[in-house]
Structure formats: structure tokens, C-alpha cells
Amino acid sequence: MSKMIVIVSGGELDEEHALSVLKGEESCYVIGVDRGVEFLYRHQIMPDYIVGDFDSVRQEIADYYRKETSVPVREFNPVKDASDTEIAIRLAVTLGCRQMAILGATGGRLDHLWANVQCLSIPFRSGIDARILDRQNSIRLIGGRTVLKRGETYGPYFSVFPLGGEVFRFNISGARYPLKNHVLTPYDSLCVSNQIKEDEAVIDFADGVVVLMETKDLY
């Protein structure tokens, strides 16, 4: 199995950014999800799997993959207990990979975005480096000491939020806004929009799961 799986979901997709990710990973395995399949079809990128309920895919495109290709199609009833993106993430985990990039998981409805962030816990528990990516944001989960190096992050800003309960003895060093033995809670915005001040910033904590967002402005 490829070391990288790229999931193309049905949310907002910036064409230039999405193509740069897909073409930058020559050996990647591609899973098309519902409306994300139309993006792949338009750009003549053949997915390795397709999943979804096809409630937002044009009939002729769905029929093309069903009837004229050998791509495995996993079709689900729209009334189901998991989102299309979650189903694709679970499939990617079972296929095996070291890294996972999820495109089309942001933009539009915030309930879908938050569901996708929570679904990062599925690959996280399997030891897979999974990230939601768009033009401005890289979102992942971390479970302990993490080093952010100046010039190597997705953008100049980083923000952290606990996924679940409070995170105790939470530390940030080498940043514009350092913290020492802090209790990271889900009830405030203290840890939004920090910046690396030294050569690297270090996030460190003993227990819990934290959402790490690396972000940038577009202007």
C-alpha cells in the first residue's frame, strides 16, 4: 500500500491547491468521496476507490465510474450513521498508510467541518499522520511533544484546542505567547493565533489529545 492516501471529499476545493497535493504525491492512493469525485473526473485523475451516497454527484459521472471503469465503488444509503468522509477515512485506515491528506473537508457548513476534525481521531488512534488541508489551513491531532520549526510550518500562525476534556500541564516554549504548566480548556480562545518566535516552538503535554492548526492569511 502507498505510504500516502489522499481523500478528496465534497467540501470546498481550491483547484490549484488540490492539484498540487495530488500531483506532489506521485505514489499516493486516491479515494474520491461523493462530490469530490466530480473534481477528479474533471481533471482526469483516476481514483483507486470511490465511496459515498452519490446524492451530490451528477448521474452521468456516477454511471461512468460504475459502468466504464474498474474502480471499486462503495455506495451507501443517504440515511446512515456516518458521514461520507468518515467512511472514507475508515477505509483508508484499513487499506494501510503512514500519512493521510484530506482535501475538500473545509468550507461551507461548519457542522461538516467539525465532524471532519473529530474524525481525525480515527487515524490518530492508529498512529497515522492525518491532516485536513486547504489553501489556508493544516489541521491535525497531536498527543504529546511536538516541534514546529520556523519556515517549515504550513503558515506563520498556529492554534491549539483540546479535543475532549481539559489538558493539564500544557506547555508552549519558543513562541510569541509561551505557556508553562497551563490547563488547556475547551472554554476560551486563549491559544488562538500564536507564532514561532525562536528557531522552533515546542508544544509539550503528558496526557490528552490536542487539535493543532497551522494557518496563514491569503492577503
C-alpha positions, 0 to 999 in steps of 0.5 A: 500500500502507498505510504500516502492516501489522499481523500478528496471529499465534497467540501470546498476545493481550491483547484490549484491547491488540490492539484498540487497535493495530488500531483506532489504525491506521485505514489499516493492512493486516491479515494474520491468521496461523493462530490469530490469525485466530480473534481477528479473526473474533471481533471482526469485523475483516476481514483483507486476507490470511490465511496459515498451516497452519490446524492451530490454527484451528477448521474452521468459521472456516477454511471461512468465510474460504475459502468466504464471503469474498474474502480471499486465503488462503495455506495451507501444509503443517504440515511446512515450513521456516518458521514461520507468522509468518515467512511472514507477515512475508515477505509483508508485506515484499513487499506494501510498508510503512514500519512493521510491528506484530506482535501475538500473537508473545509468550507461551507457548513461548519457542522461538516467541518467539525465532524471532519476534525473529530474524525481525525481521531480515527487515524490518530488512534492508529498512529497515522499522520492525518491532516485536513488541508486547504489553501489556508489551513493544516489541521491535525491531532497531536498527543504529546511533544511536538516541534514546529520549526520556523519556515517549515510550518504550513503558515506563520500562525498556529492554534491549539484546542483540546479535543475532549476534556481539559489538558493539564500541564500544557506547555508552549516554549519558543513562541510569541505567547509561551505557556508553562504548566497551563490547563488547556480548556475547551472554554476560551480562545486563549491559544488562538493565533500564536507564532514561532518566535525562536528557531522552533516552538515546542508544544509539550503535554503528558496526557490528552489529545490536542487539535493543532492548526497551522494557518496563514492569511491569503492577503 
